[in-house]
Amino acid sequence: MRRGGLPGPGGPTLQRPGWRSLEGHWDFALSEAEAPGGVRFDRKILVPFPPEAPGSGVGEAWVGVAWYRKVLRAKPRPGRRLFLRFGAVDYRAEVFVNGVRVLEHEGGHTPFGLDLTPFLERPVEVLVRAEDDPLDPEAPRGKQALGEPGGIFYPRTTGIWQPVWLEWVPESHIAALRLTPDLKALGFHLEVQAHGEGEAVEVALFPGVRGEAPLGEAPWLEARFPLLGERASGFLGLPAKGSPEGLLWRPETPVLFPLRLRLLSGRRVLDEVYSYGGLREVAAQKGVFLLNGEPYFPRLVLDQGLWPEGHLAPPSLAALRRDAALAKALGFNGVRKHRKAEDPRCLHLADRLGLLVFAEMPSFFRFSPKAARRYLAELAEALERDRNHPSLVAWILFNEGWGLTPWRAETLAFLQGAFLLARALDPTRLLVDNDGFEHGPFWDLLTVHDYAPPEVLARRYGEGLPEAPMGRPLALAGLPPGVRPFLSEFGGLRLKGPGPGWGYREAEGEEAFLREALRYLETACGSRLSGFCYTQLYDTFQEENGLLDFWRRPKVPPERVRAFLEGCEARRLLAE
């Protein structure tokens, strides 16, 4: 597995050699045209930065329709096909090849691709029309502003904002992999989808490692699973004796097991891909988070996945790695990715470095049958894309009822339906129906948002449950007794400065800022909570309440926060 390699068809957890990045300069145009004829490509854009972001070289604040053009030259290869893959295009994409429309995709956070092989006899002109109506309230857009940015809403993102790449794939190939860890049986249930010929899939499992996977060692075991109707399934048991503790994935010991999959016809290898799995299970009991069957206290920090130069798009893989490393350096054991189905390379890094991830779907601003269809389609694609990442332990479906309030029979039914659909498509992770308050009848963690001062938080969460923090009830129906809340937003402290930015509270001077931030964290560690998520890791545009500024420069010494959090955790464990 290549360190930080671009995703294959299954994301970073399904890779093969033979891909080529298409990041770099593309021809670009702003045009409302429905078809390529008449579009004048009068400038360049640096892909995958969106045109609203400074890093793109365009820097247009108001984009509705964007056109991209790239001419590709590739010679046909016998027995192989060339796929063009897009990580994400916001919001609706149409792809034209040599002037002919060949593909449409709706959903601004999920991948798609097409087969270019029939077009390789001459240079291939690829055109992408990306449409993202800035005023459409029914499109899942998260924290992208309707109208001008301000408050908790940020500049928009249109068009390509995740990697684009070419991938050579054998005619007969492995198309998808689903891994489900099983701690009781100590192994992985697997399902493989293949296309074309093939009789069986051979899977080699290598010894578990922390960090990058060395594939030069001899495999621990090899197993062969027959293909039935282009699908293979079975169980891959670990050849371990005694306690499984050293084999389990957790933030402190993120053990990963490298996998090699081969599609076989007799003894002939038709395709070979690489993957990995982490052996971990999550559950919840009365709101208490369980990791690998034991109570575990998530210490999360809000990570909105925004950058000054790229908005939703990270400036580089190194930037993604730096953000994960900074969260760890501050003493947090996880992140909540806010209102954004994150670039899957972020999850790959969390797998390797050891970070819990609470993933979160972008939501619409106004409920309607159209908004519901759009949301559910994108939710299903995101759940499937990210299924194999051990770091991803929970999905948050909605935040504070955005797009669903005021509550009506149809919006409450939709909330329940989205929960049940997500549970059916991925039963291996926890689900939060509506983060913050006003939970429906189905939830795994009772999350709450509360930006009160530390002394108020200590009173509210020392014992029992507050009825209506921030003026809104925790649940739309009753709660069972003995539930522990999860404080999923609190803090929001700003280091007072001359600019127009804002926070929920302010502290003047770095020492006062550090003391107050630690008061918040001490309260969260010492209260009757099942976990917490501090707001936030870094400033985001006008919201200046991070422990780091927008350029990831620390406002506090990371080592002091880390030492404090580790001390809080030790005292909490003793108290338990």
C-alpha positions as CSV (number, residue, x, y, z in Angstrom):
1,M,0.0,0.0,0.0
2,R,1.5,3.3,-1.0
3,R,1.6,5.9,1.7
4,G,-1.2,8.4,1.0
5,G,-1.8,7.0,-2.4
6,L,-4.8,8.2,-4.3
7,P,-7.9,6.1,-3.9
8,G,-8.8,3.3,-6.3
9,P,-12.4,2.3,-6.9
10,G,-13.0,1.5,-3.3
11,G,-11.2,4.5,-1.8
12,P,-7.9,4.3,0.1
13,T,-8.9,0.8,1.3
14,L,-8.8,-0.6,-2.2
15,Q,-5.7,0.3,-4.2
16,R,-3.8,-1.0,-7.2
17,P,-0.8,0.3,-9.1
18,G,-1.3,2.0,-12.4
19,W,-3.1,5.3,-11.5
20,R,-2.1,8.8,-12.6
21,S,-3.1,12.0,-10.8
22,L,-4.9,14.6,-12.9
23,E,-4.4,17.3,-10.3
24,G,-2.9,20.5,-11.9
25,H,-4.1,23.1,-14.3
26,W,-7.3,22.5,-16.4
27,D,-8.9,24.9,-18.8
28,F,-11.8,26.7,-17.1
29,A,-14.8,28.8,-17.9
30,L,-17.7,30.4,-16.1
31,S,-20.7,29.9,-18.3
32,E,-24.4,29.1,-17.9
33,A,-24.4,27.1,-21.1
34,E,-26.2,23.7,-21.0
35,A,-23.9,22.1,-23.6
36,P,-20.2,22.5,-24.7
37,G,-20.9,24.5,-27.8
38,G,-20.1,28.1,-27.3
39,V,-18.3,27.7,-24.0
40,R,-15.1,29.9,-24.2
41,F,-12.4,28.5,-21.9
42,D,-10.7,31.8,-21.1
43,R,-8.7,30.9,-18.0
44,K,-7.0,28.1,-16.0
45,I,-7.9,26.6,-12.7
46,L,-5.7,24.5,-10.4
47,V,-7.6,21.3,-9.7
48,P,-8.8,20.2,-7.2
49,F,-9.2,23.7,-5.6
50,P,-12.8,25.0,-6.1
51,P,-13.1,28.3,-8.1
52,E,-14.2,30.2,-5.0
53,A,-10.9,29.4,-3.2
54,P,-7.8,31.5,-3.6
55,G,-5.7,28.4,-4.3
56,S,-7.6,27.7,-7.5
57,G,-6.2,30.8,-9.2
58,V,-9.8,31.9,-10.0
59,G,-11.1,33.3,-6.8
60,E,-14.7,34.1,-7.9
61,A,-17.1,34.6,-4.9
62,W,-20.3,33.7,-6.7
63,V,-20.3,30.6,-9.0
64,G,-23.4,28.8,-10.2
65,V,-22.0,26.8,-13.2
66,A,-18.4,26.0,-13.9
67,W,-16.9,24.3,-16.9
68,Y,-13.6,22.3,-16.9
69,R,-11.6,20.9,-19.9
70,K,-8.7,18.5,-20.0
71,V,-7.3,16.8,-23.1
72,L,-5.9,13.3,-22.3
73,R,-3.6,11.2,-24.4
74,A,-3.4,7.5,-23.7
75,K,-2.8,4.5,-26.0
76,P,-5.0,1.4,-25.7
77,R,-3.6,-1.4,-23.6
78,P,-4.6,-5.0,-24.5
79,G,-6.7,-6.5,-21.8
80,R,-7.0,-3.3,-19.7
81,R,-9.5,-0.5,-19.4
82,L,-8.8,3.1,-18.5
83,F,-11.1,4.7,-15.9
84,L,-11.5,8.4,-15.1
85,R,-12.4,8.8,-11.4
86,F,-13.6,11.9,-9.5
87,G,-13.4,12.0,-5.7
88,A,-16.2,14.6,-5.4
89,V,-17.7,17.4,-7.6
90,D,-20.1,19.9,-5.9
91,Y,-23.0,19.6,-6.7
92,R,-24.3,18.2,-10.0
93,A,-21.8,17.0,-12.6
94,E,-22.2,16.3,-16.2
95,V,-19.2,14.7,-18.1
96,F,-18.7,15.1,-21.8
97,V,-16.2,13.1,-23.8
98,N,-15.3,14.4,-27.3
99,G,-18.5,16.5,-27.2
100,V,-20.9,13.7,-26.2
101,R,-22.5,13.7,-22.7
102,V,-21.7,10.3,-21.2
103,L,-22.3,10.6,-17.4
104,E,-24.3,12.6,-14.8
105,H,-23.8,12.5,-11.1
106,E,-25.7,14.4,-8.3
107,G,-24.2,14.7,-4.9
108,G,-21.4,17.0,-3.8
109,H,-19.5,14.8,-1.5
110,T,-19.3,11.3,-3.1
111,P,-17.3,9.7,-5.9
112,F,-18.1,8.6,-9.4
113,G,-16.2,7.6,-12.5
114,L,-16.4,6.4,-16.2
115,D,-14.7,4.1,-18.6
116,L,-12.6,6.0,-21.2
117,T,-11.4,2.9,-23.1
118,P,-13.8,3.3,-26.1
119,F,-12.4,6.8,-26.8
120,L,-8.6,6.1,-26.8
121,E,-8.1,5.8,-30.5
122,R,-7.4,9.6,-30.6
123,P,-6.8,12.4,-28.0
124,V,-9.7,12.5,-25.5
125,E,-11.3,15.8,-24.6
126,V,-12.9,15.6,-21.2
127,L,-15.4,18.4,-20.3
128,V,-17.0,18.7,-16.9
129,R,-20.0,20.9,-16.3
130,A,-20.5,21.5,-12.6
131,E,-23.7,23.1,-11.4
132,D,-24.2,24.3,-7.8
133,D,-27.0,26.8,-7.5
134,P,-25.9,29.1,-4.7
135,L,-29.5,29.8,-3.6
136,D,-30.8,26.2,-3.7
137,P,-32.0,25.4,-0.2
138,E,-32.9,21.8,-1.1
139,A,-29.4,20.6,-1.9
140,P,-27.3,19.0,0.9
141,R,-24.7,21.8,1.4
142,G,-23.7,21.7,5.1
143,K,-22.2,25.0,6.2
144,Q,-22.0,26.6,2.7
145,A,-23.8,29.9,2.9
146,L,-27.0,30.7,1.1
147,G,-26.2,34.2,0.1
148,E,-23.3,36.0,1.7
149,P,-21.1,34.1,4.2
150,G,-21.4,35.1,7.9
151,G,-22.1,33.8,11.4
152,I,-21.6,30.0,11.3
153,F,-21.8,29.8,7.5
154,Y,-18.9,29.9,5.2
155,P,-18.0,30.6,1.5
156,R,-19.4,28.2,-1.0
157,T,-17.6,25.4,-2.9
158,T,-18.5,24.6,-6.5
159,G,-17.1,22.0,-8.8
160,I,-14.1,19.7,-8.4
161,W,-12.8,19.7,-4.8
162,Q,-11.4,16.2,-4.3
163,P,-8.7,14.3,-6.3
164,V,-9.2,13.4,-10.0
165,W,-7.2,10.5,-11.4
166,L,-6.8,7.9,-14.2
167,E,-6.6,4.3,-13.3
168,W,-5.7,1.3,-15.6
169,V,-7.8,-1.7,-14.6
170,P,-7.8,-5.2,-16.1
171,E,-10.8,-6.3,-18.1
172,S,-11.6,-8.7,-15.4
173,H,-11.1,-7.0,-12.0
174,I,-12.0,-6.6,-8.4
175,A,-14.5,-3.7,-8.1
176,A,-15.4,-3.5,-4.5
177,L,-14.6,-4.9,-1.0
178,R,-16.6,-4.9,2.2
179,L,-14.8,-5.9,5.4
180,T,-16.7,-6.4,8.7
181,P,-14.6,-7.1,11.8
182,D,-15.8,-9.8,14.2
183,L,-14.1,-9.7,17.6
184,K,-15.8,-12.9,18.9
185,A,-14.6,-15.0,16.0
186,L,-11.4,-12.9,15.8
187,G,-11.4,-12.1,12.1
188,F,-13.1,-10.4,9.2
189,H,-16.2,-11.2,7.2
190,L,-15.5,-10.2,3.7
191,E,-17.6,-9.6,0.5
192,V,-15.9,-9.1,-2.8
193,Q,-17.5,-7.8,-6.0
194,A,-15.8,-8.7,-9.2
195,H,-16.4,-7.8,-12.9
196,G,-15.7,-10.1,-15.9
197,E,-14.2,-13.5,-15.8
198,G,-12.8,-15.2,-12.8
199,E,-13.3,-18.3,-10.7
200,A,-12.2,-17.3,-7.2
201,V,-10.7,-14.6,-5.1
202,E,-7.5,-15.3,-3.1
203,V,-7.0,-13.2,0.0
204,A,-3.6,-13.0,1.8
205,L,-3.5,-11.4,5.3
206,F,-0.2,-10.0,6.6
207,P,0.8,-9.5,10.2
208,G,-0.7,-6.5,11.9
209,V,1.3,-3.3,11.9
210,R,1.0,0.2,13.3
211,G,1.4,2.8,10.7
212,E,2.4,2.0,7.1
213,A,1.9,-1.6,6.0
214,P,5.0,-3.5,4.9
215,L,4.0,-6.0,2.2
216,G,7.3,-7.7,1.9
217,E,6.7,-10.1,4.7
218,A,5.2,-13.5,4.3
219,P,1.5,-13.5,4.8
220,W,0.0,-14.9,8.0
221,L,-2.6,-16.8,6.1
222,E,-4.0,-17.2,2.6
223,A,-7.6,-18.2,1.8
224,R,-9.5,-18.8,-1.4
225,F,-13.1,-17.9,-1.9
226,P,-15.1,-19.1,-5.0
227,L,-17.0,-16.5,-7.1
228,L,-20.7,-17.0,-7.4
229,G,-22.3,-14.6,-9.8
230,E,-19.3,-12.2,-9.6
231,R,-19.4,-12.2,-5.8
232,A,-17.3,-13.9,-3.3
233,S,-17.8,-14.0,0.5
234,G,-16.4,-15.7,3.5
235,F,-14.6,-15.4,6.8
236,L,-10.9,-14.6,7.3
237,G,-9.9,-15.7,10.7
238,L,-6.7,-14.5,12.4
239,P,-4.2,-17.3,13.3
240,A,-3.8,-15.9,16.8
241,K,-3.6,-17.7,20.2
242,G,-4.3,-16.4,23.6
243,S,-5.6,-12.9,24.3
244,P,-6.6,-10.8,21.3
245,E,-5.7,-7.5,23.0
246,G,-2.6,-6.8,20.9
247,L,-4.6,-7.4,17.7
248,L,-7.3,-4.8,18.2
249,W,-7.5,-1.3,16.7
250,R,-7.9,1.6,19.1
251,P,-6.5,5.1,19.1
252,E,-3.6,4.2,21.4
253,T,-2.6,1.1,19.3
254,P,-4.0,1.5,15.8
255,V,-3.2,-2.0,14.5
256,L,-3.9,-2.6,10.8
257,F,-3.8,-5.8,8.9
258,P,-2.6,-5.4,5.3
259,L,-4.5,-7.5,2.7
260,R,-3.7,-8.6,-0.8
261,L,-6.6,-9.7,-3.0
262,R,-6.1,-11.6,-6.3
263,L,-8.8,-12.4,-8.9
264,L,-8.0,-15.9,-10.2
265,S,-8.9,-18.0,-13.2
266,G,-7.3,-21.3,-12.5
267,R,-3.7,-20.3,-11.5
268,R,-3.8,-17.2,-13.7
269,V,-3.9,-13.8,-11.8
270,L,-6.4,-11.5,-13.5
271,D,-6.2,-8.6,-11.0
272,E,-4.4,-7.7,-7.8
273,V,-5.4,-5.1,-5.3
274,Y,-4.3,-4.1,-1.8
275,S,-6.3,-3.2,1.2
276,Y,-6.2,-3.3,5.0
277,G,-8.6,-3.9,7.9
278,G,-8.7,-2.9,11.6
279,L,-10.2,-5.3,14.1
280,R,-12.5,-3.2,16.2
281,E,-16.2,-3.0,17.3
282,V,-18.2,-0.2,18.7
283,A,-21.5,-0.2,20.6
284,A,-23.4,2.0,23.1
285,Q,-25.3,1.2,26.3
286,K,-27.5,4.0,27.7
287,G,-25.3,6.5,25.9
288,V,-22.0,5.1,27.1
289,F,-19.5,4.6,24.2
290,L,-18.1,1.1,24.1
291,L,-14.9,0.3,22.1
292,N,-14.0,-3.4,21.7
293,G,-16.5,-4.3,24.4
294,E,-15.2,-1.9,27.0
295,P,-16.3,1.6,28.1
296,Y,-14.2,4.2,26.4
297,F,-14.2,8.0,26.8
298,P,-13.9,9.8,23.5
299,R,-12.1,13.1,23.8
300,L,-13.0,14.7,20.5
301,V,-12.3,18.1,18.9
302,L,-14.4,19.7,16.2
303,D,-12.6,19.6,12.9
304,Q,-14.6,21.4,10.1
305,G,-12.2,20.4,7.3
306,L,-11.7,23.9,5.9
307,W,-8.6,25.7,4.7
308,P,-7.9,29.4,3.9
309,E,-6.5,28.5,0.4
310,G,-8.9,25.7,-0.5
311,H,-12.1,26.0,1.5
312,L,-13.4,22.4,1.5
313,A,-10.4,21.2,-0.4
314,P,-7.2,20.5,1.5
315,P,-4.1,22.1,0.0
316,S,-2.2,18.8,0.1
317,L,-2.1,15.4,1.6
318,A,0.5,16.8,3.9
319,A,-2.1,19.3,5.2
320,L,-4.5,16.5,6.0
321,R,-1.8,14.6,7.8
322,R,-0.8,17.7,9.7
323,D,-4.4,18.3,11.0
324,A,-4.6,14.7,12.2
325,A,-1.2,15.0,13.9
326,L,-2.1,18.3,15.6
327,A,-5.3,16.8,17.1
328,K,-3.2,14.0,18.5
329,A,-0.5,16.4,19.7
330,L,-3.1,18.3,21.7
331,G,-4.2,15.2,23.5
332,F,-7.5,14.4,21.7
333,N,-8.2,10.9,20.7
334,G,-10.7,11.7,18.0
335,V,-12.3,14.3,15.8
336,R,-15.9,15.3,14.7
337,K,-15.9,16.2,11.0
338,H,-18.5,18.8,10.9
339,R,-21.3,19.1,8.2
340,K,-19.0,17.5,5.6
341,A,-18.6,14.0,4.3
342,E,-14.8,14.2,4.4
343,D,-12.2,13.3,1.8
344,P,-11.6,9.6,2.4
345,R,-7.9,10.2,2.6
346,C,-8.6,11.8,5.9
347,L,-10.1,8.6,7.2
348,H,-7.1,6.7,5.8
349,L,-4.8,8.9,7.9
350,A,-7.0,8.5,11.0
351,D,-6.8,4.7,10.5
352,R,-3.0,4.8,10.5
353,L,-2.5,7.5,13.2
354,G,-5.2,6.3,15.6
355,L,-8.0,8.8,15.7
356,L,-11.7,8.1,16.3
357,V,-13.8,9.8,13.7
358,F,-17.4,11.0,14.0
359,A,-18.4,11.6,10.4
360,E,-21.3,13.9,9.6
361,M,-23.5,14.3,6.6
362,P,-24.1,17.8,5.0
363,S,-27.7,18.7,5.2
364,F,-30.1,20.8,3.2
365,F,-31.7,24.1,4.4
366,R,-35.3,23.3,3.6
367,F,-37.1,20.0,3.7
368,S,-39.1,18.8,0.7
369,P,-39.5,15.4,-1.1
370,K,-36.7,16.5,-3.5
371,A,-34.4,17.4,-0.6
372,A,-35.2,14.0,1.0
373,R,-34.4,12.1,-2.2
374,R,-31.1,14.0,-2.6
375,Y,-30.0,13.5,0.9
376,L,-30.8,9.8,1.1
377,A,-29.0,9.0,-2.2
378,E,-25.8,10.8,-1.0
379,L,-26.0,9.2,2.4
380,A,-26.1,5.7,0.9
381,E,-23.1,6.5,-1.3
382,A,-21.1,7.9,1.6
383,L,-21.9,4.9,3.9
384,E,-20.7,2.5,1.2
385,R,-17.6,4.5,0.3
386,D,-16.3,4.7,3.9
387,R,-17.5,1.4,5.3
388,N,-14.0,-0.2,5.7
389,H,-12.3,2.4,7.8
390,P,-11.8,1.3,11.4
391,S,-11.3,4.9,12.6
392,L,-14.9,5.8,11.6
393,V,-16.9,4.9,14.6
394,A,-20.1,7.0,14.3
395,W,-22.2,8.8,11.7
396,I,-24.1,12.0,12.6
397,L,-27.1,12.4,10.3
398,F,-28.3,15.9,11.2
399,N,-27.1,18.8,13.2
400,E,-29.5,20.8,15.4
401,G,-32.4,20.0,13.2
402,W,-31.1,22.0,10.3
403,G,-33.5,21.7,7.4
404,L,-36.0,19.8,9.5
405,T,-37.4,22.4,11.9
406,P,-40.0,23.4,12.9
407,W,-40.8,19.8,13.5
408,R,-43.7,18.4,11.6
409,A,-45.0,14.8,11.2
410,E,-43.2,14.5,7.8
411,T,-39.8,15.8,9.1
412,L,-39.9,13.6,12.2
413,A,-40.8,10.6,10.0
414,F,-37.9,11.5,7.7
415,L,-35.4,11.7,10.6
416,Q,-36.5,8.3,11.8
417,G,-36.4,6.9,8.2
418,A,-32.8,8.2,7.6
419,F,-31.7,6.6,10.9
420,L,-33.2,3.2,9.9
421,L,-31.8,3.3,6.4
422,A,-28.3,4.1,7.7
423,R,-28.6,1.3,10.3
424,A,-29.6,-1.2,7.5
425,L,-26.8,-0.1,5.2
426,D,-24.1,-0.1,7.9
427,P,-25.0,-1.8,11.2
428,T,-21.3,-1.7,12.3
429,R,-21.3,1.9,13.5
430,L,-23.0,4.1,16.0
431,L,-25.6,6.6,14.8
432,V,-26.6,10.0,16.0
433,D,-29.9,11.1,14.6
434,N,-29.9,14.8,15.3
435,D,-26.7,16.1,17.0
436,G,-27.2,18.6,19.8
437,F,-30.8,18.3,21.1
438,E,-34.3,17.3,19.9
439,H,-33.4,13.7,19.4
440,G,-36.0,11.4,18.0
441,P,-36.9,7.9,19.2
442,F,-33.8,6.3,17.6
443,W,-30.3,7.2,18.7
444,D,-27.1,5.5,20.0
445,L,-25.5,8.5,21.7
446,L,-27.5,11.3,23.4
447,T,-25.4,14.2,22.2
448,V,-25.9,17.8,23.5
449,H,-24.6,21.2,22.5
450,D,-24.0,23.7,25.4
451,Y,-21.9,26.8,25.2
452,A,-22.5,27.9,28.8
453,P,-19.5,28.9,30.9
454,P,-17.5,26.0,32.7
455,E,-19.1,26.6,36.1
456,V,-22.6,26.2,34.5
457,L,-21.6,23.1,32.7
458,A,-20.3,21.6,35.9
459,R,-23.7,22.1,37.6
460,R,-25.7,20.8,34.6
461,Y,-23.7,17.7,33.9
462,G,-22.5,16.8,37.3
463,E,-25.6,14.8,37.9
464,G,-28.6,13.9,35.7
465,L,-29.6,15.5,32.5
466,P,-30.6,19.1,31.8
467,E,-34.0,19.4,30.3
468,A,-33.4,22.1,27.7
469,P,-29.8,23.4,27.3
470,M,-29.7,26.4,24.9
471,G,-33.4,26.6,25.2
472,R,-34.2,23.4,23.3
473,P,-35.2,20.0,24.7
474,L,-32.8,17.1,24.6
475,A,-35.4,14.8,23.2
476,L,-38.7,15.0,21.3
477,A,-40.0,12.1,23.4
478,G,-39.1,10.7,26.8
479,L,-35.6,9.4,27.7
480,P,-34.9,6.1,29.5
481,P,-33.4,6.5,33.0
482,G,-29.7,6.4,33.6
483,V,-28.6,7.8,30.2
484,R,-25.3,9.5,30.0
485,P,-25.1,12.5,27.7
486,F,-22.3,13.1,25.2
487,L,-21.3,16.8,25.2
488,S,-20.7,17.2,21.5
489,E,-20.2,21.0,21.3
490,F,-18.9,23.2,24.0
491,G,-16.2,25.8,24.6
492,G,-16.0,28.0,21.5
493,L,-13.5,30.3,23.3
494,R,-12.0,33.2,21.3
495,L,-8.6,34.8,21.9
496,K,-9.6,38.4,21.9
497,G,-8.1,40.4,19.0
498,P,-8.6,43.4,16.8
499,G,-10.4,41.6,14.0
500,P,-14.1,41.2,13.3
501,G,-14.1,37.5,14.1
502,W,-16.3,36.0,16.8
503,G,-16.5,33.2,19.5
504,Y,-19.1,32.2,22.0
505,R,-16.9,33.7,24.8
506,E,-13.6,35.7,24.8
507,A,-10.4,35.7,26.8
508,E,-7.8,38.4,26.7
509,G,-4.2,37.3,26.4
510,E,-2.7,33.9,25.7
511,E,-2.4,32.8,29.3
512,A,-6.0,33.7,30.1
513,F,-7.1,31.9,27.0
514,L,-5.2,28.8,28.0
515,R,-6.6,28.9,31.5
516,E,-10.2,29.2,30.3
517,A,-9.8,26.5,27.7
518,L,-8.4,24.1,30.3
519,R,-11.3,25.0,32.6
520,Y,-13.7,23.8,29.9
521,L,-11.8,20.6,29.4
522,E,-11.5,19.9,33.1
523,T,-15.3,20.3,33.4
524,A,-15.9,17.9,30.5
525,C,-13.5,15.3,31.9
526,G,-14.9,15.5,35.4
527,S,-18.6,15.5,34.7
528,R,-21.0,12.6,34.3
529,L,-20.6,12.5,30.5
530,S,-19.9,9.6,28.1
531,G,-17.5,11.8,26.1
532,F,-17.1,15.2,24.6
533,C,-16.2,17.2,21.6
534,Y,-14.5,20.6,22.1
535,T,-15.2,23.5,19.8
536,Q,-12.8,23.7,17.9
537,L,-9.5,22.6,16.6
538,Y,-8.8,25.7,14.5
539,D,-10.5,29.0,13.5
540,T,-12.7,28.8,10.4
541,F,-13.0,32.0,8.5
542,Q,-14.9,34.5,10.7
543,E,-15.4,31.9,13.5
544,E,-12.3,32.5,15.6
545,N,-12.7,30.0,18.4
546,G,-10.1,27.4,17.7
547,L,-7.1,26.2,19.7
548,L,-5.2,27.0,16.5
549,D,-5.7,29.8,14.1
550,F,-6.9,29.2,10.5
551,W,-3.4,28.6,9.3
552,R,-2.9,26.0,12.0
553,R,-0.6,28.1,14.2
554,P,-1.1,27.2,17.9
555,K,-2.6,29.8,20.2
556,V,-1.6,27.6,23.2
557,P,1.3,25.2,23.7
558,P,0.0,21.9,22.5
559,E,2.1,19.9,25.0
560,R,0.4,21.7,27.9
561,V,-3.1,20.9,26.6
562,R,-2.0,17.3,26.0
563,A,-0.6,16.9,29.5
564,F,-3.7,18.4,31.0
565,L,-6.1,16.1,29.0
566,E,-4.1,13.0,29.9
567,G,-4.2,14.0,33.6
568,C,-7.9,14.6,33.4
569,E,-8.4,11.2,31.8
570,A,-6.4,9.5,34.6
571,R,-8.4,11.2,37.3
572,R,-11.6,10.3,35.6
573,L,-10.7,6.6,35.3
574,L,-9.8,6.6,39.0
575,A,-13.2,8.1,39.9
576,E,-15.0,5.5,37.8
